[in-house]
Amino acid sequence: MSLARPMAAVLLAAALSTAAAGEPGPAPAAAGQPSSIWGFSPEHAARQAALEARFDASIDPAEMRGWMEQMASAPNHVGSPHDKANAEFMLDLFKSWGFDARIETFMALYPTPIAESLELLGAHPFKAALHEPAIPQDRTSSVPGALPPYLAYQGDGDVTAPLIYVNYGMPDDYAELERLGLSVKGKIVIARYGAGWRGLKPKLAQEHGAVGCLIYSDPADDGYATDDPYPTGPQRPREGVQRGSVMDQSHFPGDPLTPGVGATAEAKRLTRETSPAILKIPALPISWGDAEPLLRALGGPSRPGAGAAPCPSPTTWGRAGPRRAWSCAPTGR
């Protein structure tokens, strides 16, 4: 399955200026007169104020709500039919407003899930749902065709190994593990979101010799411990999963196969195996609901500041098997 994300883009420029320390600001405008604007003469400031007033008056919240509902009415991940429809819809709008707009196409590598599985082995087996159930109060949560939670640009694989908790999975956490005499080499690490970008967690796990990485949302950080979960409140529900890319952008941003150049059809490409931006170990994002049985099985005493998780323990075995479909799909801007 291939994915693409076409987008029509418009560049809006704004001129900003600041007063130097100690400089007086613009004098207050007389009643009925537009305020002074840095960088504008009084005459041009009045024109600018009138232009901004006309622009503000043209914004219709109901119209914007309709656009948002239309664009979010079906899954619009990269390459989906609705994503293409959204791009063409946006293009027509920009043209109707007088912009010289167009869609440019590039062939970027993008992975989509084929199969994902996560199992706890041993005396108390458990199979993770790896799925966000629909929320009755939110009709958008049951739209068919949405992709399951996954991490883009992780490695494919099917690994069975001991599970070890690494807190946030940041450098200080690995220093603490070393102090405790614990190694993640040959193990699947489980880390909680937070304290750093998600992509660092599988990257550091890989660099320390781990064979897999799980990232979960701890309620101590963004769940019931901080406020009511959605839909009652704003926080992440028990089955909620954070998605995103884990591409190693310390090497280069953009398409992982065409560093430094646009990903045109004719561009010279790296392979998936030789691109340093694509991780080599499998990684999965999971919900607190899926993480709790894994953490409970680890055992060990509670550790201050470690959220809902126990101290590190490598005694529980798990199996993780995410696989992706990889293709150079047309993307646009």
Secondary structure, DSSP 8 states (H G I E B T S, - for coil): --------------------TT--------TTS----TTS-HHHHHHHHHHHHHHHHH--HHHHHHHHHHHTSS---TT-HHHHHHHHHHHHHHHHTT------EEEEEEEEEEE--EEE-SSS-EE--------TT-GGGG-TT---S-EET-----EEEEEEE-TT-SHHHHHHHHHTT---TTSEEEEES-SS-TTHHHHHHHHTT-SEEEEE--HHHHSTTTS-BTTTSSB--TT----EE---TTT--S-TTSTTS---TTS----TTT-TTS-SS-EEEE-HHHHHHHHHHH---B-TTSTT-BS----EEEEE--EEEEEEEEEE-
